[in-house]
């Protein structure tokens, strides 16, 4: 190992160690936030339900029983049945797998595209920044649901294409947040020191800048997951997302719309599932935001100690 690389590692260790310290403090602060903990518990239960859904669902998701159609909630059908006699509890439980999968994969797509764009735009500036940000501004200016519908009009309806469409919608958000963080961090002393020691652009981005933009990206990821689930529900409600007979909360809302007066539970229970999941992600996102704000962190920690 050369002296230059040794000194470079020394400078790299300072921001990384600081980042790890902030991460530990963030976790401790979140655990003192009751709403954030509540959101984490709800999300954990949802993930467990999605993982073992087929094992706990009392009926098959497409098990039709015409004599049992439009039955209200009861001991045999906790959430009632739909117009085909299918058990709504089973469909809501299995539907959580679809909604969570679409949300996580769609936001993952946005992260994989948006974060590198933001890193390149903020780090290099100039023409690179101008061209990339103008493209992101065009996408950001379009209403989210209309942009998703436009993408699906080209790709066609379906769960896979819905993930891509939602991912494209949220790409500009991650690009802009990442760029804003990079513009501040790239002028830091440890970045200037690494550059003076001959560190490559890739090394500076990977070792010095990326660890320090994780915090705002993490907060935005939690909030975007909530909106991605809402977007998936809206697209499935319009018939552009999950296709029948597969269960999805938005699709179930669309099916229950025509029977709301006769069987309101067909829309109420999938609607509640959407609301609870979105609120849980928002609780976690708010907790992360407060934990990463030094002033809010001090207030929360003082309350916890009191």
C-alpha positions in Angstrom: 0.0 0.0 0.0 1.4 3.4 -1.0 1.6 6.4 1.3 -0.9 8.2 -0.8 -3.5 5.4 -0.5 -2.8 5.2 3.2 -3.5 8.9 3.7 -6.5 8.6 1.5 -7.9 5.9 3.7 -7.3 8.0 6.7 -9.4 10.8 5.3 -12.0 8.3 4.1 -12.3 6.9 7.6 -13.3 10.2 9.2 -16.6 10.7 7.3 -17.4 7.0 7.4 -16.9 6.8 11.2 -19.0 9.9 11.6 -21.7 8.4 9.4 -21.7 5.2 11.6 -22.0 7.3 14.7 -25.0 9.2 13.3 -26.6 5.9 12.3 -26.4 4.5 15.8 -27.8 7.8 17.2 -30.6 7.7 14.6 -31.7 4.2 15.6 -31.7 5.1 19.3 -33.8 8.2 18.6 -36.3 6.3 16.4 -36.8 3.8 19.2 -37.9 6.8 21.4 -40.5 7.9 18.8 -43.7 6.1 19.6 -45.3 6.7 16.2 -42.2 5.5 14.4 -42.1 2.3 16.5 -45.8 1.8 15.8 -45.1 2.1 12.1 -42.2 -0.3 12.3 -44.4 -2.9 14.1 -47.2 -2.5 11.6 -44.8 -2.9 8.7 -43.2 -6.0 10.4 -46.6 -7.6 10.7 -47.5 -6.8 7.1 -44.2 -8.3 5.9 -44.8 -11.4 8.0 -48.4 -11.7 6.7 -47.2 -11.3 3.1 -44.5 -13.9 3.6 -46.7 -16.6 5.2 -50.0 -15.5 3.6 -50.8 -18.8 1.9 -50.2 -20.6 5.2 -52.6 -18.4 7.2 -55.3 -17.7 4.6 -58.3 -19.9 5.4 -59.4 -20.1 1.8 -57.9 -20.0 -1.6 -57.7 -16.5 -3.1 -59.8 -17.5 -6.2 -62.0 -20.1 -4.4 -65.5 -19.3 -5.7 -68.6 -20.2 -3.7 -71.7 -18.8 -5.3 -74.0 -19.8 -2.3 -71.7 -17.7 0.0 -71.6 -14.6 -2.2 -71.9 -11.1 -0.6 -71.9 -12.5 2.9 -71.1 -10.0 5.7 -68.2 -10.5 8.1 -68.7 -13.6 10.3 -66.8 -16.2 12.1 -66.3 -18.2 8.9 -65.5 -15.2 6.8 -63.8 -12.5 8.9 -64.0 -9.8 6.2 -67.0 -11.2 4.4 -67.2 -12.4 0.9 -67.3 -10.7 -2.5 -69.7 -11.0 -5.4 -68.2 -14.4 -6.4 -68.2 -15.8 -2.8 -64.4 -15.5 -2.4 -63.1 -14.9 1.1 -62.0 -11.3 1.4 -59.7 -11.9 4.4 -57.7 -14.4 2.3 -57.6 -12.0 -0.6 -56.6 -9.0 1.5 -53.8 -11.0 3.2 -52.4 -12.3 -0.2 -53.0 -8.9 -1.7 -50.5 -7.4 0.7 -47.7 -9.4 -1.1 -48.6 -7.7 -4.4 -48.8 -4.2 -2.9 -45.6 -4.5 -0.9 -43.7 -6.1 -3.8 -44.8 -3.4 -6.2 -43.9 -0.7 -3.7 -40.4 -2.0 -2.9 -39.4 -2.9 -6.4 -40.7 0.4 -7.9 -38.8 2.4 -5.3 -35.8 0.2 -5.9 -35.9 1.1 -9.6 -36.2 4.8 -8.7 -33.2 4.5 -6.4 -31.1 2.6 -9.0 -31.7 5.3 -11.6 -32.2 8.5 -9.6 -29.3 8.2 -7.2 -26.6 7.8 -9.9 -28.1 10.6 -11.9 -28.0 12.9 -8.8 -24.5 11.9 -7.9 -23.2 12.6 -11.4 -25.2 15.8 -11.8 -24.1 17.3 -8.4 -20.5 16.1 -8.6 -19.6 17.1 -12.2 -21.9 20.1 -12.6 -21.7 22.1 -15.8 -23.2 20.6 -18.9 -23.8 17.2 -17.2 -25.8 18.9 -14.5 -27.7 21.1 -16.9 -28.8 18.2 -19.2 -29.6 15.7 -16.5 -31.6 18.1 -14.4 -33.5 19.5 -17.3 -34.6 15.9 -18.1 -35.6 15.4 -14.4 -37.4 18.7 -14.4 -39.5 17.6 -17.4 -40.5 14.3 -15.7 -41.1 16.1 -12.3 -43.3 18.7 -13.9 -45.8 16.0 -15.1 -48.5 14.9 -12.6 -47.3 11.6 -11.2 -50.4 9.5 -12.0 -50.6 10.9 -15.5 -47.0 10.1 -16.1 -47.5 6.5 -14.9 -50.6 6.1 -17.1 -48.6 7.5 -20.1 -45.8 4.9 -19.5 -48.3 2.1 -19.2 -50.0 3.3 -22.4 -46.7 2.6 -24.1 -45.7 -0.6 -22.2 -49.2 -2.0 -21.7 -51.0 -2.9 -18.4 -49.6 -5.4 -16.0 -47.9 -5.7 -12.6 -44.4 -5.6 -14.1 -45.0 -2.6 -16.2 -46.7 -0.9 -13.3 -43.5 -1.3 -11.3 -41.5 0.3 -14.1 -44.0 3.2 -14.5 -44.0 4.0 -10.7 -40.2 3.7 -10.7 -39.9 6.3 -13.5 -42.3 8.6 -11.7 -40.2 8.7 -8.5 -36.8 8.8 -10.2 -36.6 12.6 -10.4 -37.3 12.9 -6.7 -34.3 10.8 -5.7 -32.1 12.5 -8.4 -32.9 16.0 -7.0 -32.5 15.0 -3.4 -29.1 13.3 -4.1 -27.9 16.2 -6.2 -28.7 18.7 -3.5 -26.8 16.7 -0.9 -23.8 16.2 -3.2 -23.5 20.0 -3.9 -23.0 20.6 -0.2 -20.7 17.6 0.5 -18.4 17.9 -2.4 -16.9 21.2 -1.0 -16.1 19.5 2.3 -12.5 19.4 3.6 -12.2 15.6 3.4 -13.3 15.6 -0.2 -10.8 18.3 -1.1 -8.1 16.4 0.8 -8.9 13.2 -1.1 -8.8 15.0 -4.4 -5.5 16.6 -3.7 -4.1 13.1 -2.8 -5.0 11.8 -6.2 -8.2 9.9 -5.4 -10.3 9.0 -8.5 -13.8 10.4 -9.0 -15.3 7.0 -8.5 -13.4 6.5 -5.2 -14.5 9.9 -4.0 -18.1 9.3 -4.9 -18.1 5.8 -3.4 -16.1 6.4 -0.3 -16.6 10.0 0.7 -19.8 11.3 -0.8 -22.3 8.4 -1.0 -22.1 7.5 2.7 -23.0 11.1 3.5 -26.1 11.2 1.3 -27.6 8.1 2.7 -29.6 9.9 5.4 -31.8 12.1 3.2 -32.2 9.2 0.7 -33.3 6.9 3.5 -36.0 9.3 4.6 -37.2 9.8 1.1 -37.3 6.1 0.5 -39.6 5.5 3.4 -42.0 8.3 2.2 -41.8 7.2 -1.4 -42.8 3.6 -0.4 -46.1 5.0 1.0 -46.8 6.9 -2.2 -45.7 4.0 -4.4 -48.3 1.8 -2.7 -50.9 4.5 -3.3 -49.9 4.7 -6.9 -50.1 1.0 -7.4 -53.6 1.0 -5.8 -54.7 3.8 -8.1 -53.3 2.0 -11.2 -54.9 -1.3 -10.3 -58.2 0.5 -9.5 -58.1 1.9 -13.1 -57.3 -1.6 -14.5 -53.8 -0.7 -15.5 -51.9 -2.5 -12.7 -52.6 -6.0 -11.3 -55.0 -7.9 -13.6 -57.8 -10.2 -12.4 -58.1 -12.7 -10.9 -55.0 -11.8 -8.9 -55.8 -10.0 -5.7 -54.5 -6.5 -5.2 -55.9 -3.9 -2.8 -56.6 -1.3 -5.6 -58.2 -4.0 -7.8 -60.4 -5.1 -4.9 -61.5 -1.5 -4.3 -62.6 -1.3 -8.0 -64.5 -4.6 -7.7 -66.2 -3.4 -4.5 -67.2 0.0 -5.9 -70.2 -1.5 -7.7 -71.5 -3.2 -4.6 -70.8 -0.6 -2.0 -74.5 -0.1 -1.0 -75.2 -3.8 -0.9 -71.8 -5.1 0.5 -69.7 -2.1 1.7 -67.1 -4.5 3.3 -65.9 -5.3 -0.2 -64.3 -1.9 -0.4 -63.9 -1.0 3.3 -61.3 -3.7 4.2 -58.9 -3.3 1.3 -59.3 0.4 1.7 -58.3 0.1 5.4 -55.3 -2.0 4.4 -54.1 0.7 2.1 -54.6 3.5 4.7 -52.9 1.6 7.5 -49.9 0.6 5.3 -49.4 4.2 4.0 -49.7 5.6 7.5 -47.1 3.1 8.8 -44.6 4.1 6.1 -45.3 7.8 6.9 -44.8 7.2 10.6 -41.4 5.6 9.9 -40.5 8.4 7.5 -41.4 11.1 9.9 -39.4 9.3 12.6 -36.4 9.1 10.4 -36.7 12.8 9.5 -36.9 13.8 13.1 -34.1 11.6 14.1 -31.8 13.0 11.4 -32.6 16.6 12.4 -30.2 17.5 15.3 -32.8 19.9 17.0 -35.6 17.4 16.8 -33.2 14.6 18.0 -32.3 16.6 21.1 -36.0 17.1 21.9 -36.9 13.5 21.5 -33.9 12.3 23.5 -34.7 14.7 26.3 -38.2 13.3 26.4 -36.9 9.8 26.5 -34.6 10.5 29.3 -37.3 12.3 31.2 
